[in-house]
Amino acid sequence: MGNKEIVLKAAGELFGDRDPSAVDRWVAPGYRQHSSLVADGPEALRGLVASLPEGFRYELARVIADGDLVALHGVYHGFGPEPLVAFDLFRVEDGKLAEHWDALTPVVGDTASGRSQTDGAAQPAGDGTEGSRALVTEFAQRILQDADYSVLTDYISTETYLQHNPEAADGLDGFGAAAAQWAQQGKNLVYKTVHRVVAEGDLVLLQSEGEFGEPVAYWDLFRVEDGRIVEHWDVIAPIPAALPHSNGLF
């Protein structure tokens, strides 16, 4: 069983079946947690699963696997009063879940693009993983971190840019208008550190930290086609002052 299959099976039993005993089958004894929801270790996760309410469910939108890292993108129903869009990233070691990071944000019903935060291409496509990784890694450095927007069209398609951020419309003009509005609100897009790049086929996930009017974790998922970025999903999550563990969010 590959790492993608392990994570899908584990997540299905833990959060689909809400089965606390799945912790024994799928979670490593030294499980390290970076979520703001739960502490380290299998027993903390067991307690979280046991506390999930009747009617709790998870809708998976897509999954990408890169070596020992597997990322899920989907929607949780039942963690709170409203559904939450989430990225979950797991590190697999010896067939068990060994480490976990996540970011969550509320579902927005009325988005600027008319697209949902999770619809669009559902599966990684093609065999160009390393080309996609290289393009997005360079984009992250030159555009997101260095803010050199003069070369933006070297990385993002001028013909097709499908947007799933709820406040941005499609296309470069849509993104530019949203960024200008955010700046007026004192929320400039500042990327300080890219922690992980997870790629499979045409899909590349960046896990970063920076500022957006406050310290935040940025999770950006890009789809690459013909050497340009053509689609984008994200979660921007505030970094809490305190966590139930000492590992930090990253």
NULOFI-416530 format. One line per field, with one value per residue (C-alpha): residue number from 1; x, y, z; residue in three letters. Coordinates in Angstrom, 1 decimal, always signed. Layout:
# NULOFI-416530
resi	[NUM, ...]
x	[X, ...]
y	[Y, ...]
z	[Z, ...]
resn	[ALA, ...]
***
This chain:
# NULOFI-416530
resi	[1, 2, 3, 4, 5, 6, 7, 8, 9, 10, 11, 12, 13, 14, 15, 16, 17, 18, 19, 20, 21, 22, 23, 24, 25, 26, 27, 28, 29, 30, 31, 32, 33, 34, 35, 36, 37, 38, 39, 40, 41, 42, 43, 44, 45, 46, 47, 48, 49, 50, 51, 52, 53, 54, 55, 56, 57, 58, 59, 60, 61, 62, 63, 64, 65, 66, 67, 68, 69, 70, 71, 72, 73, 74, 75, 76, 77, 78, 79, 80, 81, 82, 83, 84, 85, 86, 87, 88, 89, 90, 91, 92, 93, 94, 95, 96, 97, 98, 99, 100, 101, 102, 103, 104, 105, 106, 107, 108, 109, 110, 111, 112, 113, 114, 115, 116, 117, 118, 119, 120, 121, 122, 123, 124, 125, 126, 127, 128, 129, 130, 131, 132, 133, 134, 135, 136, 137, 138, 139, 140, 141, 142, 143, 144, 145, 146, 147, 148, 149, 150, 151, 152, 153, 154, 155, 156, 157, 158, 159, 160, 161, 162, 163, 164, 165, 166, 167, 168, 169, 170, 171, 172, 173, 174, 175, 176, 177, 178, 179, 180, 181, 182, 183, 184, 185, 186, 187, 188, 189, 190, 191, 192, 193, 194, 195, 196, 197, 198, 199, 200, 201, 202, 203, 204, 205, 206, 207, 208, 209, 210, 211, 212, 213, 214, 215, 216, 217, 218, 219, 220, 221, 222, 223, 224, 225, 226, 227, 228, 229, 230, 231, 232, 233, 234, 235, 236, 237, 238, 239, 240, 241, 242, 243, 244, 245, 246, 247, 248, 249, 250]
x	[+0.0, +1.5, +1.6, -1.4, -3.5, -2.4, -3.5, -6.8, -7.5, -6.5, -8.5, -11.5, -11.6, -10.7, -12.9, -15.3, -16.1, -15.3, -13.5, -11.1, -9.7, -8.2, -5.6, -4.1, -3.9, -2.7, -0.9, +2.7, +3.5, +5.6, +2.9, +3.8, +1.0, +1.2, -2.6, -4.0, -6.9, -5.1, -2.0, +0.8, +0.5, -2.0, -4.1, -4.8, -6.0, -8.0, -9.8, -10.5, -12.0, -14.1, -15.5, -16.6, -20.4, -23.0, -23.3, -19.6, -18.3, -15.4, -15.7, -12.4, -11.8, -8.3, -5.1, -1.5, +1.4, +5.1, +7.5, +6.6, +4.2, +0.5, -1.8, -5.6, -7.8, -11.4, -14.2, -15.0, -18.6, -19.1, -15.9, -18.0, -21.2, -20.1, -18.2, -14.4, -12.2, -9.0, -5.6, -4.2, -0.6, +0.6, +4.1, +4.1, +6.8, +6.9, +3.3, +1.9, +0.9, +3.9, +3.3, +0.5, +0.0, -3.2, -5.0, -8.7, -11.0, -14.8, -16.6, -17.8, -21.0, -20.8, -17.3, -15.9, -15.2, -18.4, -16.2, -16.2, -13.1, -12.6, -14.1, -12.0, -9.5, -9.8, -6.8, -3.1, -2.5, +0.5, +4.0, +5.6, +6.0, +9.5, +8.8, +5.7, +7.7, +10.5, +8.1, +6.1, +9.2, +10.7, +7.4, +7.3, +10.8, +10.5, +6.8, +5.6, +8.8, +10.7, +7.5, +8.9, +5.6, +7.3, +7.8, +4.4, +3.4, +6.4, +4.7, +0.9, -1.0, -2.5, -5.2, -6.5, -6.2, -9.0, -9.3, -10.8, -9.8, -13.3, -12.4, -10.6, -12.2, -10.6, -7.7, -4.7, -7.0, -9.2, -6.2, -4.9, -8.2, -8.4, -4.8, -5.5, -8.6, -6.6, -3.9, -6.5, -7.6, -4.0, -3.6, -0.6, +0.4, +3.8, +5.5, +8.5, +9.3, +8.2, +8.4, +7.3, +6.7, +4.5, +4.1, +2.4, +1.9, +0.4, -0.5, +1.9, +1.1, +3.1, +3.1, +4.4, +4.2, +4.1, +1.8, -1.7, -2.4, -1.3, +0.9, -0.6, +0.0, -0.4, -1.4, -1.5, -2.3, -1.5, -2.3, +0.3, -0.4, +1.9, +4.6, +2.3, +0.1, -3.6, -5.5, -5.2, -6.8, -5.7, -6.3, -4.9, -5.0, -4.0, -1.2, -2.5, -0.5, -0.5, -0.8, -1.6, +2.0, +5.5, +6.0, +4.7, +2.6, +5.4]
y	[+0.0, +3.4, +6.5, +8.0, +4.9, +4.8, +8.4, +8.0, +4.7, +6.3, +9.5, +7.5, +5.4, +8.3, +11.1, +9.2, +6.3, +8.3, +5.2, +5.9, +2.4, +3.4, +5.3, +1.9, +0.8, +3.9, +6.3, +6.1, +6.1, +9.3, +11.1, +14.8, +17.4, +20.9, +21.6, +24.2, +21.8, +19.0, +18.0, +15.6, +11.9, +9.1, +9.5, +13.2, +12.2, +9.3, +11.8, +14.2, +11.4, +10.1, +13.6, +14.1, +14.7, +12.7, +13.9, +14.9, +14.3, +15.1, +15.8, +15.2, +17.4, +16.2, +14.5, +14.8, +12.6, +13.5, +11.0, +10.7, +13.7, +13.4, +16.4, +16.4, +19.3, +19.2, +20.4, +19.4, +19.5, +19.4, +20.9, +24.0, +25.8, +26.3, +24.0, +24.5, +24.3, +22.5, +21.5, +18.6, +17.5, +14.1, +12.6, +8.9, +6.7, +2.9, +2.8, +5.0, +8.6, +10.2, +14.0, +16.3, +20.0, +21.7, +25.0, +25.7, +28.6, +29.0, +28.0, +31.1, +30.7, +33.8, +34.1, +36.7, +34.2, +32.2, +29.2, +27.3, +27.1, +23.4, +22.7, +22.4, +19.7, +16.8, +14.7, +15.4, +15.0, +14.3, +13.2, +16.7, +16.8, +18.2, +20.8, +21.9, +22.0, +24.0, +26.6, +27.1, +27.2, +29.9, +31.8, +31.6, +33.2, +35.9, +36.9, +35.9, +36.5, +39.1, +40.8, +41.3, +41.6, +42.7, +39.0, +37.8, +36.7, +34.5, +32.3, +32.9, +32.5, +35.6, +33.5, +31.3, +31.8, +30.2, +31.5, +29.8, +32.4, +33.7, +37.4, +37.3, +37.0, +35.0, +36.2, +38.5, +41.5, +39.8, +39.0, +42.6, +44.1, +41.9, +42.7, +46.4, +46.0, +44.0, +46.7, +49.4, +47.3, +47.1, +43.4, +43.2, +39.8, +39.3, +35.9, +35.5, +31.7, +28.8, +25.7, +22.9, +22.3, +19.2, +18.3, +15.6, +16.0, +19.4, +20.2, +22.0, +22.9, +25.6, +25.8, +29.2, +31.8, +35.6, +38.4, +39.4, +42.2, +39.8, +36.7, +34.0, +30.6, +30.6, +27.3, +27.8, +25.1, +25.7, +23.9, +24.2, +23.8, +24.4, +26.0, +28.5, +28.6, +28.3, +27.6, +28.5, +27.4, +28.7, +28.9, +31.9, +31.1, +33.3, +31.9, +31.5, +32.9, +29.5, +25.9, +22.7, +21.5, +22.8, +22.0, +25.2, +25.3, +24.4]
z	[+0.0, -1.0, +1.1, -0.6, +0.0, +3.6, +4.3, +2.5, +4.4, +7.7, +7.2, +6.1, +9.2, +11.6, +10.2, +7.9, +10.2, +13.4, +14.7, +17.6, +17.3, +13.9, +15.8, +16.8, +13.2, +11.5, +13.9, +15.0, +18.7, +18.4, +16.3, +16.1, +15.8, +14.4, +14.3, +16.6, +17.5, +19.3, +21.2, +20.3, +20.4, +19.5, +22.6, +21.9, +18.4, +19.8, +22.1, +19.2, +17.1, +20.0, +20.5, +16.9, +16.9, +15.1, +11.6, +11.3, +7.9, +5.6, +1.8, +0.0, -3.0, -4.0, -2.7, -3.8, -2.7, -2.8, -1.2, +2.5, +2.3, +1.4, +1.3, +1.4, +0.4, +1.4, +3.6, +7.2, +8.4, +12.2, +13.7, +14.4, +13.5, +9.9, +7.4, +7.2, +4.1, +5.1, +3.9, +5.8, +5.3, +6.7, +6.9, +6.6, +8.2, +8.1, +7.0, +9.8, +10.2, +11.9, +11.6, +10.7, +9.7, +8.8, +8.0, +8.1, +7.0, +6.8, +3.6, +1.7, -0.3, -2.5, -4.1, -6.4, -9.2, -8.7, -8.1, -4.8, -2.6, -3.5, -6.9, -10.1, -11.2, -8.8, -9.7, -10.4, -14.1, -16.3, -15.5, -15.2, -11.4, -11.4, -14.0, -12.0, -8.8, -10.3, -11.8, -8.6, -6.4, -8.6, -8.6, -4.8, -4.6, -7.2, -6.9, -3.4, -1.4, -3.5, -4.8, -8.3, -10.1, -13.3, -14.2, -13.1, -16.6, -16.8, -14.2, -14.4, -17.6, -19.2, -20.9, -18.1, -14.4, -12.5, -9.0, -5.9, -3.3, -2.3, -2.6, -6.0, -9.4, -12.2, -14.2, -13.4, -13.3, -10.7, -8.5, -8.9, -7.9, -4.8, -3.8, -4.1, -1.9, +0.7, +0.7, +1.4, +4.4, +5.6, +4.6, +2.2, +1.0, +2.7, +2.3, +4.6, +4.5, +2.3, +4.5, +2.1, -1.6, -2.2, -5.9, -7.9, -11.7, -12.4, -8.8, -6.4, -2.8, -1.0, +2.8, +3.9, +6.6, +6.5, +7.2, +6.0, +8.4, +11.1, +11.2, +9.0, +7.5, +3.8, +2.1, -1.7, -4.2, -7.9, -11.1, -13.9, -17.6, -20.5, -18.3, -16.5, -13.4, -14.5, -11.3, -7.6, -4.4, -0.9, +2.8, +4.8, +8.5, +11.4, +13.5, +17.1, +20.0, +21.8, +20.7, +22.6, +21.9, +21.4, +17.8, +16.2, +13.1, +10.7]
resn	[MET, GLY, ASN, LYS, GLU, ILE, VAL, LEU, LYS, ALA, ALA, GLY, GLU, LEU, PHE, GLY, ASP, ARG, ASP, PRO, SER, ALA, VAL, ASP, ARG, TRP, VAL, ALA, PRO, GLY, TYR, ARG, GLN, HIS, SER, SER, LEU, VAL, ALA, ASP, GLY, PRO, GLU, ALA, LEU, ARG, GLY, LEU, VAL, ALA, SER, LEU, PRO, GLU, GLY, PHE, ARG, TYR, GLU, LEU, ALA, ARG, VAL, ILE, ALA, ASP, GLY, ASP, LEU, VAL, ALA, LEU, HIS, GLY, VAL, TYR, HIS, GLY, PHE, GLY, PRO, GLU, PRO, LEU, VAL, ALA, PHE, ASP, LEU, PHE, ARG, VAL, GLU, ASP, GLY, LYS, LEU, ALA, GLU, HIS, TRP, ASP, ALA, LEU, THR, PRO, VAL, VAL, GLY, ASP, THR, ALA, SER, GLY, ARG, SER, GLN, THR, ASP, GLY, ALA, ALA, GLN, PRO, ALA, GLY, ASP, GLY, THR, GLU, GLY, SER, ARG, ALA, LEU, VAL, THR, GLU, PHE, ALA, GLN, ARG, ILE, LEU, GLN, ASP, ALA, ASP, TYR, SER, VAL, LEU, THR, ASP, TYR, ILE, SER, THR, GLU, THR, TYR, LEU, GLN, HIS, ASN, PRO, GLU, ALA, ALA, ASP, GLY, LEU, ASP, GLY, PHE, GLY, ALA, ALA, ALA, ALA, GLN, TRP, ALA, GLN, GLN, GLY, LYS, ASN, LEU, VAL, TYR, LYS, THR, VAL, HIS, ARG, VAL, VAL, ALA, GLU, GLY, ASP, LEU, VAL, LEU, LEU, GLN, SER, GLU, GLY, GLU, PHE, GLY, GLU, PRO, VAL, ALA, TYR, TRP, ASP, LEU, PHE, ARG, VAL, GLU, ASP, GLY, ARG, ILE, VAL, GLU, HIS, TRP, ASP, VAL, ILE, ALA, PRO, ILE, PRO, ALA, ALA, LEU, PRO, HIS, SER, ASN, GLY, LEU, PHE]
***
